Amino acid sequence: MADPKGFLTTPRREWPRRPVEERVRDWDEMYVPGALLPLIGPQADRCMDCGVPFCHEACPLGNLIPEWNDLVSRDDWRAAAERLHATNNFPEFTGRLCPAPCEAGCVLAINQPAVTIKNVECAIADRAFEEGFAPPAPPERLSGRTVAVIGSGPTGLAAAQQLTRAGHTVAVYERDDRIGGLMRYGIPEFKMEKRHLERRIGQMRAEGTKFRTGTAVGRDVDAAALRHRYDAVVIATGATAWRELPVPGRGLTGIHQAMEYLPLANRVCQGDLEVSPLSAAGRHVVIVGGGDTGADCLGTAVREGAASVTQLDIYGRPGTERDEDAEPWPTYPRLYRLSAAHEEAGELGTAPSADADARLFAASTLRFSGDADGRVRWLHLVEVDAERRAVPGSERALPADLVLLALGFSGPDREDGLIAQLGLELEPRGTLARDVGFATNVPGVFAAGDAARGQSLIVWAIAEGRAVAAAVDRHLTGGASRLPAPIGPYDRPMTAP
């Protein structure tokens, strides 16, 4: 550790956000440009270089966090970038989008604010590209083996990059018109500008990875035929089967899934559309679902000019301090956190008067009601207790011209033909069945990411992509893989969320 007293003398300081009034007028990233780098050296000094670093256990990728913290504190950015990329293909994504379970596992977090691991990671990744520390790494020779990767989210891209670098010829099939999966059309621009994605895709193209966009395997291309064309197939389609809300009035016009709404807003930012057909402008918006996707819908609706926005969370409002009995360190605690979107709704007055950050906790949707034209106008809810039982006399209605359902996903799409054409087996909960080596019941076909694991975090998606790449490499070479698999907690059940 560069400064043995850094954690005692330096307070935690995070990357500052731009003023609310400024950032809601555009779709640029929410952070103050250029404000991160001056903070990072002293923040890296706060790392205690623990003998047993629990941040490793908390990170599915097994990132070498104390090592690159120490290198950053010594201003050795090249070596820090090498350490970071040794375990993480896309740190510029995780540094912006991951909820940072590593920080919950930081030893300093036992009784102090954790090291700003996520900010340090992001700074290293951005500096690496700026200084040329992350050049393309094409293989020295080709193996003569071919791999098809279906899906271009973080799992598919990580698997493709690893397999390409191992010398295999890899083609990534993506049903959308652009590469990136949910990072492209699910994550709003204000959380991660797509230039970061384009930059990494450019690196992968230079390394030799091929991309096939606008191609839905199972519809445009027969999945069984694709299997015969390649030596191995990796299914990384994600969990795209969204959960429904089967309550009276669900069929009214104006009720949409979050993943019907968010891609359109992203297409506006990409220049495909002038205005989203589902724009929240002037509407009373209610978002059902208290997770990150709901918060993404909230921030998007605020930027589109919604008259009001309310986000419903069926769980009670969490506390601001860790419950040591229920969620002891180093587990990731459920705490009351104020995201940028909630901050925006509160400061701009678009939140309901009941709660300044636009969230209503312990709220369950009963039904929808509408006007004579069949358009939704009201969402009827009831307060629930810790057991999700309705509290008598707590029913009320919220004005709702636009309702967005952000209830998560149950597994891969079963209607696109891919699963049936390959004859893949499913787990009882709807995810793709696989063994501990990522192999499905079909020889040569492997499954990774949310499609097999279930809905999870971006850091898990990348970890699974790296791990399935090592498994495929072993399958193709018939021996030990040259690719490193994540050194995180892979002794846990592979289907655990």
N, C-alpha and C positions, 0 to 999 in steps of 0.2 A: 504494500500500500504506500502510495507516494506521500500522503500526509496522515500519520498515525492519529492525529487529533482532529482530522477533518470532520468526522461525524459529530464531534463535540462543539466545534467552533462555527460550522457553516450550517445555516438553516436550509431546509428544502425549498427550492424555488423552481417552479414549473414554467414551461414555455407559455408566455402570456398570450391571451386571446385578444384579437382586435376589438375595439368598442362595438357594442351591440348595434348601435344606430348605423355604424359604418358597414359591418359585415353582412347585415340582412339585406343590403341594397345590391349585393352581388352574389356570385356563386364561388368566389375564391375561397381558399382554405381559411379557416377561422383564426389562424394564428398570426401574430405580428411578424412579418417577413424580416429576416435578419436578426431577430431577437434571441434565437435559441443558442447559437454558437458561443456568444460571450458567457453564457451561464454554465456551459457544459463542463469545463475544466474543474471549477470548484465543486460542482455536483458529483462528478466522478470521484473527486477526493473524499467524498463522504462514504464511499464503499470501504468496508472494513477488511476486505480480503479474508473472509472467514475461513477457518480451517475446514469446516463442513458447511459449504454454501448452500443453504436451503433454496435459494433461487434456482439452482439446477433442478432440484426435485419438482419445483413448481412449474418449470418451463418444459413443455412436451418436447421441445427441440434440444434440450440440454445445452442451451447457449452458455458459452464460457464467459459469463458476465463479470466476475471479478477480474479476469485477465484483461478484457478490453476496457473495463473501467480504469484499471491501472495504466494501460497504454495511453488512453485519452488524457489522463491526468498528467502524463509525461509528454504530451503533445506529439505522440508517435501515431499519427492517424493512419498511415499505411499499414502498420502492423495491426492496429485495432481493426481495420477493415478486413484484413486477412483472417483474424480470429473470428470476427462476426460472420463472415461469409462461409467459414468452415462448417457452420452448423445451420445456417439460415440462408436460403436462396434469395429471399425477398424481405430484408429487414426494413426497407422503406415502406412496405405495406404494414408489417406488424408494428412498426414504430408509430404508425398513425391510427391503426384500427384495432389492435389487440387490447383487451381490457387489463393486460399486465398482471397475470397471476404471479409472475416473478416478484413483483413488488409486494404482494401480500405475503410471500414467503421470505422476503428479505429479513435477515436476523435483526437488523436495526429496527424493523417494524414491531418488534416485541414491545417496545416502550417509547418509540419515537417515529416521526414520519419517515417512510422508507426512502431509499435512494431512488432518484428519478431514472430508473433503468430504461423505461420506454423512451424518454426524451434523449438519453445518451445514445441509444440504439438508432434512433431516427437521425441524429446528427452525424453519426458515423456513416450511415448509408448515404446520406445526401453528400457529405464531404467526399466519400469514395468516388462518386460519379463526377463531382466537380473537379477533383484532382487527378482523375484517370486511374484510380486504384481498383476499378472494377471492369477491366477490359473483357471482351469476349474470350471464352476459353474453349475453342473448338478441339475435338480429339485429335491426337497425333495420327491415328489410323482408324479406319472403319472396321467393324467386326463382321460385316456382311449380314447381320441380323436386323430385322425390321420390327417396329413396335407401333401400334396404333393406340393413341390416348384419346378417349372420348370424354370431352369436357375440358374447358380451358379456365376453370377457376383456379384458386391457389394450389389445390391438390394436383390437378392435371398439369399445370405449368411446372410445379416443382418436380413431378415425376418425369416430365418431358425433358427438362433441363439436365437432370441427373443422368438419364439414359443417353441423351445426346452426347454429353461429355464423356460417357463411358465408351463411346464409339458406335453405338447402335443408330440406325436410321429411324428417326421418329417423326410421325405425322400426328398432329393434334386436330381432332375433328370438333367443331363448335357449331351448334345449331343457329346461333345468332349471327348477325352480320359483322360483328367485331369480336376480337379475342378479349377474354377477361372474366366471363361469367358474372357472378354477383359483384365482383369488384368493378366491373364496367357499368352494369345497369341497375345494381341494387344499392351500391354505396353512393351517397350524394357527393357531388363535386366539392362541397364545402368541408367534407371530412377528408377526402383525398382527391386531389386534382388528377385527372387522367393522364397528365403528362408523365407522372411517375410510372404508370402502367405502360405507356408507350415506350418509355426509355428502356424498360426491362425487356419488353417484347423485341425491341430492336437488337438488344444484346443476344437474345435467343436465336433470332434469325441469323445473325452473324456467326453463331456457333454451328448452325446447320439444321435447327429444328424447322420442320415444315408445318404450315398452318392451313387448314381447310375450313374456311368460314361458310356460313349459310348452308351447312350440311348436317341434317338431323339423322343420326344413325338410328335405323329402325323405321324411318319414313322415306328419306331421300336415298339412303343406302341401306341395303339389306345387311343386318348385323351378322348373320351367319356367313354371308359371302365375305364380309370384311374380315371375319376371323380366319378364313382360309387364305386371305391375301397376305396376312402378317404372321410373323412368328409368335407374337404375343399381343394381347389386347389388355389395356388398363381402362377400367370403367371408373371415371371420376366425374360423374354427371351431377353430383350434389344431391341434396334433398329438396326437390322442387315441388313435391306434392303438398300444397299448403293445407293447413287445418281450417275447417269450416266452423261456423257459428250457427247451429241449427235452432234458431228461435223464430217465433212468429214474426212475419214481416220481412224476413231475409230476402225475399224476392223483389222488394221494392227497388226502383231505379235510384241510383246514387250510392249504393253500397258496394264497395269494391275491395278486393284483396290488396294488401300493401304492395305486393309484387306485380300488380297491374298498374298501380299508381306511380311508384318510384321509377321504373324504367322510362316512362314517358317524360318525367322531369329531367332525367339524364339525357334523353334524346334532344330535349330543348338545348341543353348545355353543349351537346355535340354538334348542334346546328342542323339536325334532321327536321325539327319542328320549330315553328315560330312560337306557338303556344300549345301547352299540353291540353288534350281533349278533356282531361280530368282535373284541370287547374282548380285550386282552392280559392282563387281570387273572389273576394266578397262573400264567401260561404262560411257557414258555421260548421266546423269540422270536428268530428269526434273520432278518436283513434282507439280501437279496442285492442288492448295488449300493452303491457308495461315494459317491454324489453327494448333493446337497442334499435330494432327495426321500427318500432313505434316512435322512438325518439327521432329517427331519420325522417319519418313521415312528418313529424311535428316541425322540425327545422325546415323541411321543404315547403310545408303549408304556410309557414310564417313568411318565407321569401316570396311565395306566390301572392301574398296579400290577403290571407284569410281574415274574415271578420272576427272569428274567435276559434280557438283550438283547445280541445280537451282530450287528455290521454287517460284512459281507464286502466287501472291495474287491480286485478282481483286480490292481490296480496295486500296485507296491511302495510302501512308506512314503516320502513325499517328504521332502526336507530342510527345515530351518528358514530357510535363506538362499537367495537367488536364485542360480541357476546362470548366471553371466554369459555362458558360452559357448553354452549351449542355449537360454536364455530371457533375452536381454539386455534391459535397460531400454530402452523403456518397455512392453514386452510384459507381458501378465498372467502371472505365474509360478505354477507349480504348487508350492505350499508346504504344509507340515504346519500345518493350522489347527485350532484347538480351538473347535468351535461350542458354543453353549449346551447343546445336547442331549448332546454328548459329555462336556462338563463334568459334566452331571447324572448320567449313567450311571457316570462314574468316582467321583464323591463319594458316591453312594448305594449303591455296591457291587453294582449290577446288571450291571456289565460282566464279561466273562470274565477270569479271573486272568491270562491271557496278555497282556492289554493293558488298561491302566486306563481308556481312553476308549471302550471297547466295540468298537473296530475291529480286525479282523484283515486285515492287508494281504497282498498277493500270495497270495490265496486263491481257488481256483476250485472251484465246485460240481461234484461228480461224479454224485451220485444222491441220492434220498431213499428212506428205508425207513420202514415203519409197522407198526401192530399188526394183529391179526386183523380188526378192524372197518374197516380201510382208512383209518385216520387217521395222518397223518405223526407220527413220533416222533424221527427222526434225520435230520440232514443230513450227508452224507459229502463231505468236501472234500479237496483236495490243495494243497500249496504249489506255486507256479509261479515261474519265473525271469523275467527281464526280457523274454524272448521268449515268455512265457506257456506255456512247456513245463513239464510236471509234474516236480517234484523227486522222484526215487526215494525210497521209504520215508517220505514225508511225509504219507501219507493218514491221516486221522482223522475222527472223527464228533462232531458237536455235538448235544446234546438239542434237539429242536425240536418244540414243540406247535403253533406258529404260524409259518409262513414267509411273508415278504412280499417280493415281487419288485419291485425299484425299478431297472429296467434301461433306463429311458428310453422314448422314443416314436419311431416310424418315419415318421409322417405323419398326414394326416387320416383319419377313419373312412371306409372305402370301402363300408360295408354299410348306411348310413342312407338311401341313394337320392339324395342331393344331387348327387354327382359324375355318376352315370349319367343322371339326369333332365336335367341341363344339358348333358351331353356334354362334360365338361371333360377336357382332356388332362393327363397326369401325367408328371412327370420319372421317369427310371429308378429313383430311390431312393424313389418313392412320394409325393412332394410335388406340389402343384398347379403345373403349368407356367404361366409368365407371362413377359412381356417386361420390359424395364427400366422401363416405365411402369406396371407392376403389372397390365396388362391380360392376361386369359386369352384362349384361342382363341374364346371366346363374346363377341360384341360387347356392350358395356355391363356385363360382369361382370369384376370385379377381385378379386385375391387378395392377402392380406397376412398377416404374422405367421407363426407356426409352421406353419400349413397349407401355406404356400408356401416359407418360408425353411428349415423344419426346426426341431427343438427348439432353443430358444435362451434368451436372458435376457429378463427383464421390460423392461429398458431398450431392448432391440432391439424388443420387441413394441410399445412405445409409439412408438418412432421409425418403425416401419413403419406404424402407424396414422395418424400425422401425414402421412407421405409419401403413402400411398395416398389420403388425403383430398384432398391437393393435386392428385393425378392425376385423381381423380373430378371435382373442381371444374373442372379444365381441360376435361374431357370434356363436362361439362354446359353450360358457358358458351361453349365453342368458342374460348376465348382464354387469356390468361395467368391463372393462378390468383391469387386474393386471399389464399390461405392460404400461410403459410410452411412449407416442407418442412424437415426436419432438416438441419443443416449439417454433420453428422458424416460419416463415411467412406462415403458412398453411391456413390463411384466404384468400390467393390469389387463383385465379382459379386453379383447380387441373391440368388442361391441359396446363397451361402456360409453355413455355420453360424455 
